Every structure is written in C-alpha cells, then in structure tokens.
Amino acid sequence: MQEIKIKDITEIDANKYNKHLLNNINSNIFNTLEWIKYISDFYNLSSKIIYIENEKGEISASLPLAIKKNNIISFPFTDSINVISDNEDEAIKIVGEAKNYFFNKHLQNK
C-alpha cells in the first residue's frame, strides 16, 4: 500500500530521495535537497516534502513545499519545481495532499 508522507527537508532520507530524483526524467536541479535547503535557509523558509512511498519503501512521487508564515509559496529563484513522478495518479494524490496540508495546518489557524 502506498503511503503519503510529509516531512521537513531535514528529516528526509537523502539517499532515498536522491535515488528517486535520478530515476525520474522530469526531475531537475530545483528539486534537489541541496537547492531546497540553500533557498530555504537563505530566505528563512520552512520547507517540507510531500512524498509517496511504495511497497518497497522507495519514494515514487514527491513535491517540495516552501512555507512562509501561513502561506505555501514558490521557491525564490526557482524556475521550475514540479511533482516528480512517472505516474499521473500519484501526481494527483501529491497535489491533493498539498492542498489538504495547507488547509489543515494553515487556513484553520488564521
């Protein structure tokens, strides 16, 4: 069974995440942990990664999120950051979970 997880970028297994990026043709430099950490630190953002783990414990889909105050924002100086997945259904689940996360954690606290 696939499980959707949300973790702070400091809690992500870097080896597992990097393997995921290398195995997906639609990943780019802006999806790497190094880029996300650098931009997050520089702009004082809280950054999370929403991801799906398959039955083997491998990451099969992911999306980094930058959070500033109570808003999910785009990463500054990041030309393209997209859902990394070869599976359209997983990509849709990731985007839906991002919406749920924003609503549950941020809109309700206003």
C-alpha positions in Angstrom: 0.0 0.0 0.0 1.2 3.5 -0.9 1.6 5.9 2.0 1.7 9.7 1.6 4.1 11.3 4.0 5.0 14.9 4.8 8.4 15.6 6.3 10.6 18.6 7.0 13.5 18.6 4.5 15.9 17.9 7.4 14.1 14.6 8.1 14.2 13.2 4.6 16.5 10.2 3.8 18.8 11.9 1.4 20.0 8.7 -0.3 16.4 7.5 -0.9 15.3 10.9 -2.1 18.3 11.3 -4.5 17.7 7.9 -5.9 14.1 8.9 -6.6 15.2 12.1 -8.4 17.8 10.1 -10.5 15.1 7.6 -11.6 12.6 10.2 -12.8 13.1 12.0 -16.1 11.1 15.1 -15.0 13.3 16.0 -12.1 15.7 18.9 -12.3 18.2 20.8 -10.2 15.4 22.7 -8.4 14.1 19.5 -6.9 17.4 18.6 -5.2 17.7 18.7 -1.4 20.8 20.9 -1.8 18.8 23.6 -3.7 15.8 23.4 -1.4 18.0 23.7 1.7 20.0 26.6 0.3 17.0 28.6 -0.7 15.1 27.7 2.5 18.0 28.8 4.7 18.7 32.0 2.7 15.0 33.1 2.7 14.2 31.7 6.1 11.5 29.4 4.8 10.1 26.3 6.4 10.3 23.6 3.7 8.6 20.2 3.6 8.5 17.4 1.1 5.3 15.6 0.4 6.0 12.1 -0.9 4.7 8.7 -1.6 6.5 5.6 -0.6 5.7 2.4 -2.5 5.5 -1.1 -1.0 9.3 -1.5 -1.2 9.9 1.7 0.8 11.1 3.7 -2.2 9.9 7.2 -2.9 7.8 7.1 -6.1 6.4 10.6 -6.1 7.4 13.9 -4.4 6.8 17.6 -4.3 8.8 20.2 -2.2 6.8 22.9 -0.5 8.1 26.3 0.7 6.2 27.8 3.6 6.4 31.4 4.8 4.3 32.3 7.7 0.9 30.8 6.9 1.3 30.5 3.2 2.7 28.0 0.8 4.8 30.0 -1.6 7.0 29.4 -4.6 10.7 28.9 -4.0 12.5 32.1 -4.9 14.9 31.9 -7.9 13.5 28.5 -8.8 12.5 28.3 -12.5 10.6 25.1 -12.3 9.6 22.8 -9.4 7.1 20.2 -10.2 5.7 16.9 -8.9 8.3 14.2 -9.6 6.5 11.1 -10.6 6.1 8.9 -13.6 2.6 8.1 -12.5 -0.2 10.6 -13.1 -2.4 9.1 -10.3 0.4 9.6 -7.8 1.0 13.2 -9.0 -2.7 14.0 -8.5 -2.5 12.5 -5.0 0.5 14.6 -4.1 -1.2 17.8 -5.3 -4.3 16.9 -3.3 -2.3 16.2 -0.2 -0.5 19.6 -0.6 -4.0 21.3 -0.7 -5.1 19.3 2.4 -1.9 20.2 4.3 -2.3 23.9 3.6 -5.9 23.9 4.6 -5.5 21.8 7.7 -2.3 23.4 9.0 -2.6 27.0 7.9 -6.0 28.2 7.0 -7.7 26.8 10.1 -5.1 28.6 12.3 -5.9 32.1 11.0 
